[in-house]
Structure formats: C-alpha cells, structure tokens
Amino acid sequence: MKRFLLLTLLLLASTIAMAQTTWTGLGANSNWNNTDNWNTNIVPTVTDDVIIPTGFTVDVNVSASIKSIQLQGNSTLNIGNNLTFTQASNFAGGTTINWNSGYITGTSTSLTNNGTIAVFNSNVFLGSLTTLINNGQINFNGTGDIYIVTDAVLNNAITGTISFLADGGRFSESGNGSNLLTNDGLIVVTLPDVNDEVFINAEFQNNDGTIQVNNGILNFNNGSLDAQVLTDGIYNVASTGIIDFDSAITLSGSLYGALNGTINWRNNTKVALGNNAYFNFTGNATINWTSGALVGGGTLTNNSVINLLTGNVFINDASILENNSEIRFTGTGDIYIGTDGVVNNTSLGTISFLAHAGNFVESGNGTNILTNDGLIVVDLPDANDQVYIYTEFQNNDGTMQVDNGILNFSHSVLEAQVLTDGIYNITSTGTIDFDSAITLSGSLTGTIDGTLNWRGNTNVAVADTAFFDFTGNATVSWVSGALVGGGTLTNNSTIDVLASNVFIFDASSLENNSDLRFTGTGDIYISVDALVNNTALGIISFLADGGNFSESGNGTNLLTNHGLIVVDLPVVNDQVYINTEFQNNDGTIQVNNGILNLNNSVLGAQVLTDGIYNVAATGTIDFDNNITLSGSLSGTLDGTLNWRGNTHVASSDTASFDFSGNATVSWVSGALVGGGTLANNSTINLLTGNVFIYDMSLLLNNSLLQFIGTGDIYIDTDAELRNNASGLIDFQTNGSGITPSGNGINLLNNQGLVKNTSGGNVTISAETENSGTIEATSGVLSISTSLDNQIGGRLSGVGTINLPSIANLTNDGNVSPGLSPGTLTLSGNYLSSSNSVLEMELNGLTPDTQHDVLAISGTNVIFEGMVDVTLGFQPSIGDTFTIATVSGTIATGNLVSPIYAEYDCLQYTFDVSYPNNDSVLLTVSDEADVHNPVVITQDITLTLDATGNASITTNDIDNGSTDNCGIDTMSLDMATFTCNNLGANTVTLTVTDVNGNVANNTAIVTVVDNILPLVVTQDLTVQLDALGNASITAAQVDNGSSDNCSIASLDLDVTDFTCANLGTNTVTLTITDQSGNSASASATVTVEDNIAPTINCPSGFTVESNGDFTLPDYYLDGLVTVDDNCGISSVVQTPSAGSILPDGYYDIDFIVTDIFGNSKSCMFQIKVEDLTLNVNAFELTESHIVLYPNPATNMVTLKNNSHVNLKSATIIDVKGSVIQKINLEAMGPKKTISLQDYASGVYFVKIYSETSSIVKRLIKQ
C-alpha cells in the first residue's frame, strides 16, 4: 500500500515538471539503468534533472549522462561508471558517494558535495571542465587516485575535508592544461603506517586551508613550476607525519601550524618576485631542506626551524631567505647562494652549524650575500671539524658563537665579506679562521677563549675605524695576511703574531690599546705611510727570537709608542729589531730578557721623546744606528744600553738621560750629532772605541761619565763637553782622554769634578775651562792645549797635573794640594793671579803627611792671591810650615800676608815668606778670640695668671745662641709682666762669652690674658608701668663680677619686658674683659603687674519701662568703659544683664578684674519709670545715646536706646573744628561710623533730635 502511494506521488510530481526525473527505487535492484527505479520508468537522459531522495541507494552501473543530479538526505550513490551532467549538481549533507570507478564530468559546470565521497582502490576521474566543490568530506579509503582531467577543478571549500586514510591514494592529473586541486578547508592524512605515502600530483592551490598529517607521508609532486601553490594556511604535522615537497612548490603568505613531524623540502620552492612567504610553524620538529632551491625572486621568511641535511641546496633568481628563527646545518649539505640571492639572518634568527662541512657557498657571478643581524652558532662534533662561509657575507652587529669546531671565512674578493660590529664568542674548543679577505667596521666584541686566526687580508676602509674589543683568555692569532684599506683597526684585545710575516698596507693604521704579542719569528712589515700606534693603554710584547717590526717600501713606515713595549725573550742572547721608523712618545720600553735593537739607517727615522726605559739585568737595548732623542729618557737600567750609532739631538732641543739602576749607558761607538744638548743624569761608560761630539752639539754631564776603556771622546769644532756642578768625569783607564777634532773651539767646560783615578797617564787635549775641580787622584793628568782655571775653579789631588805652556795657562782659581793632607805636583811654569787661592790643610807640622804641600816642577813661578788655611790642630806661636816648593825660582812672591785661620775658639795669625826664593813658608805669629757670641732668640707668647702677672727666664728667649769658645752669662732687660703689658713687648737678650765678648738680640714677648671673667648675678623683681612696660640694666643684675685684669663691658641679652613677660624670665649677663675673654651667667627677672584696671560708670539716669524693664549689659552697650595696662580678665555687672526690673530705683554695680588679678569697681543708679505720658519723653539723656567701643580704633558704633528719632551728628575736634557731619534719619537702632581717616586724639560728638541734643566724648586711639 505504501509503495503504491509513493508511486502515485511521483506520478503527480512528474506531471508538474516533465524534465525532472526522481529515483523511486521500485526496481528489483538499485541499478541506474533499471527503468523501474525512476518515476518516469525511463532511464534519465541529458535533458533530465535527477533527484535521488533520502533513504535510497543508487548504483551507477552504466555510463550516465544527465542534465543535473541532486542527492538528498541520507541516500547513497555508488558510482561504478561514468557520471556526466551539464548543469550544477549537488550532493546533500548526510549523503554517501562511493566513487568506485569512472568519471564524474560536469562539463563547464559544478558539482557541490556536502556529503561524503569515498574513493577506494580504483582510480577515478574528475572530467574535463568540471568543478567539484567539496563542502563535505572526500575520503581516500584505498589505493585509488582521483585524476583531475584537463581544466577540471576540485575545490575543497572552507567547510570541506579531504581525508587520506590508506596508502597509495593520490590526486593525479590527466591530460595537458590545468588540472587543479584547491584547498580552502581541511586536508587530513591519517595512514595506517608511518611509512605509508599519499601524493598530490595535480596542480594544487592551498588558499589558507589546513593540511593535517597525523600519520604517514603527504607528498606534493608536480614537475611544473607554479603548478602547486601554498598561499597561507595551517600545516599541522604530527610526530608520525611527514609532508614532502618532492617537486616544485610555490609559496605565498603565512604558512603556520604545529610541526611535530617533518616537512621535507626536496625541490624548488618558489616565492614570486615582489611577494613574501612565511614559515610560521610551531612545534618540536623541523623543515628538512633536503635538496632543491629557493627560486622566483621573492622573499621566504623563516619563523620556524629549517634543517640542512647532506644534499646541497640553492637560492636562485635573486631570491631572499629571511631567517627570524633557526636554520640548522645538520649534515654535509651546503647552501649555494646564486647570483643576487640573499640569506638574511635577522636579529631574531639563528643559523646553527652542527655537522662537519655544511657550508654557505656562492653560485654564479654577481652578489651572493649572507647577512647576519642575529646569531650564527658553530657546534660541530669534533674540534677539528670545519665549516665555511664562502659567500659574500655581512655581519651587521650580529653574534657569531663558535662552541666547537672551526668556522672559516673564505672569499677571494676584497670587501666581499664585511663584519660590522657584532659579538664573536669562541669557546676553548672553537676557532674562527679569516682565511681570505675580510672587511671590518665598527666594534667587534665577544669572549675569545678559543682561537681567531687572521690569515688573509683584513680591510678597513679609508676614514673608517674597526675595533677588536674581545675579552677572554685567548687571542687573535695573526698567522699571515695584511691589514689593508687605509682605515684604522683599533685593538682592544690581544693579537699574537706567529711564525710568518704579516703586513700593513695602503696607509692603514693599527691602533693598539691592549696587547700586541710577537710569539714567533714572524715580522710585522709596515708599508708606505702605514702606522702602528701603541697608545697609552697598549702593550707590544716581543716574546720570541726574531719577531721584528720591519718596513716595506719607500715613504713613512711608522711605529709609535705611547704605552709599553716589553721584550721578554727565551734566551738572553735572543734578539728582536725595530727596523721601521719609530717614535717613542713618552712610552715605556721594558727589556726583561734578550736584546732589543733599534736599527734604522735614516737620520730622524727613529725618535725617542721622553719615556721610560727599563732594562733588567739580563736585558739589553742597542742603539745600533741613527737615533734621535728629545725630552727626558728615564727608567731603571740594571742591564745594558749600548750606544753604537749616531745619537741626534736637534739644534735648540734638549734630551736627557735620567736613568737609575745599577748599570750604565755604554757609549761603544758613534757620535752625538744634531747641534742640540744631551744632558746626562745617569752613568755613561766610555769603552775602547773612540766616540765623537759633532755639529756644535753639547754633552752636558750632570752625573757620571766614566772612561773604563782606552777610547777617547773627540770634541769637534764648536762642540762642547760640559761637566756641570753635579757631574763627575772619571778617567779610570790608562791612555784614555778627551781630544779635539777639527779646527775651531773644541771645549771641555768643567763645572763639576774631573779626576784621574787610573794610576796611569790620561790626557785632556781639548781646550779646558775649569770652574769646578780637576783632581789628580792618582797618576798623571796632562792638560796639553790650554787651561783656564777660573775663579772658583780648583786644581787638586795627590798625583801630577801637567800644565800647558805659560801662554795657554790662566789661573784665577784655587789650587788645593793633597787629599787630607798630601802633596800635589804641578809640572810646568806655574802662575797665579790676585784672584787665586792656595788652599792648605794644616793638621800638624810634618809636610805631606800632616800638612799639604804644593810641589812645582818649574821656574819663574808667580805666587799672587792669598793662602786659605784650614787648621786641624792647635799650633803654637812660632811654628812654621813649608807649604810650597819650587824646583826653579820664584819670580813673584806676592801672596797676601798676614793671613788668618781658626781652630777651636781661637784665631791664629800666619806670616807668609819665601825662603831662598824657592819655597813658601807660613809662620804662626799670634792667637786670639775675636768672635762675639752669636745670639739667637725666639718670640714667645706669655699668658697672665689669675692675679694678672707672669714672668720669663733667659731660657725662654734663647733659641740656641752659640760662641766659638763658650758662653759665660745670659741676661734679659725685662722679665716680669702685668695687665699693663698686654700685647707685644720687645725684650733684649744679652750674651757674654768666656772671653768677655758681648752680643745681644731682641725678641717679641706677646702677653695675653686667657682667663675668663668671674660672673656673679642676682635675681630681680620689676613692676610693669601703666603702659605695660618695664626695663632693667646690666648693672642691676650684676652682683660683684670680677676679672684678673679689668672688665670692659657688661651686656644683658634681655632688658625690656611687657605684659607678655609676666612671671619669671631668665636673662643672661655677659661680661667681657679688656682681652676679649667673655663669660656668662643667668639670673631670674620676675615681672609683676600691680596696677589695677580703670572703670568708668555713668551718672544715674531714668529708664522708660513701659511695664517691667529688662536690664541691658551696659558694658557691652558701651555705657560702662574699662581699661588696663595688660588686659581685662572679666567685667561683672550686678544685677546681671537680662534681669527684669519693675519701676523703682536700682544700684548697678560693676567689678572689672585684669589678667593679673587686680580689680576695681564702680556703681551708678537708675530709675525705672513708665514715661509714656511724661513731658520729657522726647528729651535725649546719657542713657539714651551710647558710643562704643570708646576708646575706639577704626570704627565706632552709635546706639539709640530712646524712642526719639535722631536727625544728625556732628564730630568736632578739641579746637572746635567740625570734622564730619552725619545724617542719622534712617539709622535705625544702630549706626557704625568709620574713624579710618581720623588722627589719634579726643573728639566730641553732638547728636541731634527734633527737640533736643546731647554731646558725647570720643577717644580715637
């Protein structure tokens, strides 16, 4: 019955739409070609819209061609053959489509699936020009493929899901043209086994859809570029899932999702020119870039993790890989950056080298650039493993961290690899190699505990500066190569120069603020106009034999030192050289062990300006060639400084040797040249070679110049050897001397000490000027050319001095035989002048052993001047002393006679004579004490005692007075002092010696009083006056104060008191004496107020009652006035205000009390009367009109207590002048009158009514 009804309904429907064919399912089976299953009993044709209602299963067992199909409800469609339609069709939600085989073809139209399409083990086809819109589900349940035929499209819409559930199912393409799968929804891969694989071989567009691989492999594989495009979208890969990009893929927009499995990038990935794509994956896993390239010219930004494996990969077409996350080299594969390609490791990015031989390499000509703003990490399995950056490279303030293994920068093109700023951390097992050209700029920082090898050319551009700012325990090893480019490399780290030579070219500068160490035999070659500047912070350390500074090319090749140069070689005979131009600018050179040789043949090329030069006992500095000196050269010489070449001091300049220590400057050979002054404040040793002073130069000896060998100093024309007052020239070797060279003046100017200690013969053949001492300590000292012994000059000793010819001898100075005492021999014709002094030490009567003797081998001797005797014993009158002998005769004997000398406390007189004209004899003729005492005083300050007295003794004033024979007495002209002597007093100390000689001197005795006055006070009581004031004086408080001298003043801190001070007050009495000493004590002043207040009551008067009378407050109304000098405490009215009084007479009493308790009273009488019919009701009385307050300040109130209307008021001063007229007609009960402009004084106010008037007295304060 039900089946019949359904047939009836279908027949009715067919009459409505003859082209619509509906499945009835009335046939014996569910085959499409069974006519019984259709409401028309006809198999649908191309003109039919087919409807399959809910609840049916339909088998497409034959090729079906229809106009359209609508699959409804929960019906099932089994497609086993071709299904063709020409108009839009629809599979409803809840329907099931089992696509077992055949084509689904909707020519130029679409099929919308809202149900579930299942594909099994057979391949199926989406026909040409067909669009399948999947809003529902497509399941791959077997190995069958969906082939998308030419120009067909399968669009997985936003609500659609494509599920790969079996191994081998795929989307494939058939025919040429477009074969497109698009995904705006979800593609899920959940295969039975992790190794199962499905493919998308068709053209593919992911339009922000989701691809989720839960288990197994999803492989994108199409051989055509741009065939498969991923635009945005979510890509979730579970830990057992894989996505393979096995052929060309095009990316655009943001690719994100949770990546816990693997994405394998195996072919070309394209990002179009001007476009951007982003890897924004999260999760625990990575993108494995196995092979292929980034192409297209766009930018791929990595915000995920990309792993490079064993295959090489490429960046072509000027494409850009922007890394914000991590790129990891986990195998031997390289990234080849093609022409104009870029890998940019941003500030967020990390590039990790984790396997040996995974490198960045360039491919093709043009720019192939890797930039780093982030972090590059090298952490290789073995410390000897190595990775390379062969491409152009720019480190833009990024970080390079080498934890293990070697990172090698290698590119042959200058400026191809540029390090701008950045952090470079190298652990102890890490190495960075600069194996070819590298360009530096800015500050390179970081911690180096491993090795940084500088092997190629390091370029710093002209006018640019780069900095090594590394910290850590290790160094920059400059293995080979050069600093080039013309800029400045500033080293704030440690650079080691090893066994090979390195170079500084292109006028480049190496600025050393830290440590530059020569640890091998390699030299630093400084080329033309290049510079090594060791700053005040810098240290250059020579630590190995043969590592030198050398020059390359003509021009300036300069090493400058402001800091420290250290030489500490393994063996004492090891040697290093500074062969370049060199300027020591107040720097320090320290030679601990070995030899530092300064060697440049060009005069002025090596300049030492000031500086410290420390040479240890096993150290040596050699000046082997020309050296220029300026300023002070100081330091400690315990080793050797060898002066072998020409030492140049410029004209008008001065250099000085200011060395200390146990060793010397050894002047081995060479000369002092240049015309300047070399001041020796150290020790210079002259050895076996002759040395020279040329070019009018001056050698100024302030210390020690020793001839320890046979070498001479040759003084050239107009040159000078000047031995200053502190200088010593010591001839210690027989045969040494000072010799002239050339014509002109060749001068030895001695202001100090020149002595011969050799025991042999030494010669001074230069012109000699002596204002110091020339001492023949031993042997023979010959002065052969000329001698000018000037005033103050001295010839001394116990040896022999050979004098020049008489024509070349000038003697205005001293001759001092002996060395306490002894005999000095002068060989030659001796002369002296009136300025000459013959110094003799007389310690006894025996010549030579007890007193000095001058032995002259010559004749025609001239004795002029005087004899200066130093006595060392007490002679007797008549004793004689032969102080000079002459082998020939005395031509002139004109020594001053007598002469005087002192010993102990006596002066002795000697007479001079010339026995036999061949000797000089001194005879004692007298003795006496001729010296007064020497009086030395001191000023003192004397303090008076409590009685005003003080005294002194001679010991207080004496400050070490002396006398040659002894002091007998001392006395003072004034010894006692009182208050009258306060201040400065002159006293005289007189000293008398034992021989009666007297002398005196004055001193100042300043008398002071430091004792404070004694202050005694007494308490006072004072009374305030009528105005509330009281005052006191200091004398009233003083109670007999005193002082040891006199009181100058008495002062009180408080003298005036007012009402505010009522009660006890503390005052301080200060007493100052005449010396300004002051002391204080306190007293109590009690202030009292005993003056009673004043009160004024009016005369009696009558008040109108109109019945009972309410008593007002007459004080507040101003009728009763009060005053007090300090202030009112209370005013009491009896009866009190407000009392009700019947008619009659009443006494009104007032008592006023001030704040100190004083009181006064007054009384007046009032008559209370009913005046309603009284004829005087319109008369003004005292009680009717009140002025208050009175006295007043600025305002006064006029109050009318009567029934009378007031008309006006006139204010009159005491002279009768009218000051003001006031209209009172509209005043009411009160009117306030301003007294602001009134002067203080008394006024009269006349108040008028219609019938009477009254006068009131007013006081303006």
Secondary structure, 3 states (H helix, E strand, C coil): CHHHHHHHHHHHHHHHCCCEEEECCCCCCCECCCHHHECCCCCCCCCCEEEECCCCEEEECCCEEECEEEECCCCEEEECCCEEECCCEEECCCCEEEECCCEEEECCEEEEECCEEEECCCCEEECCCEEEEECCEEEECCCCEEEEECCEEEEECCCCEEEECCCCCEEEEECCCCEEEEECCEEEEECCCCCCEEEECCEEEEECCEEEEEEEEEEECCCCCCCEEEECCEEEEEEEEEEEECCCEEEEEEEEEEECCEEEECCCEECECCCEEEEEEECCCEEEECCCEEECECEEEECCEEEECCCCEEECCCCEEEECCEEEECCCCCEEECCCEEEEECCCCEEEECCCCCCEEECCCCCEEEEECCEEEEECCCCCCEEEECCEEEEECCEEEEEEEEEEECCCCCCCEEEECCEEEECCCEEEEECCCEEEEEEEEEEECCEEEECCCEECECCCEEEEEEECCCEEEECCCEEECECEEEECCEEEECCCCEEECCCCEEEECCEEEECCCCCEEEECCEEEEECCCCEEEECCCCCCEEEECCCCEEEEECCEEEEECCCCCCEEEECCEEEEECCEEEEEEEEEEECCCCCCCEEEECCEEEEEEEEEEEECCCEEEEEEEEEEECCEEEECCCEECECCCEEEEEEECCCCEEECCCEEECECEEEECCEEEECCCCEEECCCCEEEECCEEEECCCCEEEEECCEEEEECCCCEEEECCCCCEEEEECCCCEEEEECCEEEECCCCEEEECCEEEECCEEEECCCEEEECCEEEECCCCEEEECCEEECCCHHHEEECCEEEEECCCCEEEEECCCECCCCCEEEEEECCCCECCCECEEEEECCCEEEEEEEEEEECCCCCCCCEEEEEEECCCEEEEEECCCEEEEECCEEEEEEEECHHHCEEEEEEEEEECCCCCECCECCEEEECCCCCEEECCHHHHECCCECCCCEEEEEECCCEEEHHHCEEEEEEEEEEECCCCEEEEEEEEEEECCCCCECCECCEEEECCCCCEEECCHHHHECCCECCCCEEEEEECCCEEEHHHCEEEEEEEEEEECCCCEEEEEEEEEEECCCCCEEECCCCEEEECCCCEECCCCCCCCCCEEECCCCEEEEEEECCCCCEECCEEEEEEEEEEECCCCEEEEEEEEEEECCCCCHHHHCCCCCCEEEECCCECCEEEEEECCCCCEEEEEEEECCCCEEEEEECCCCCCEEEEECCCCCCEEEEEEEEECCCEEEEEEEEC
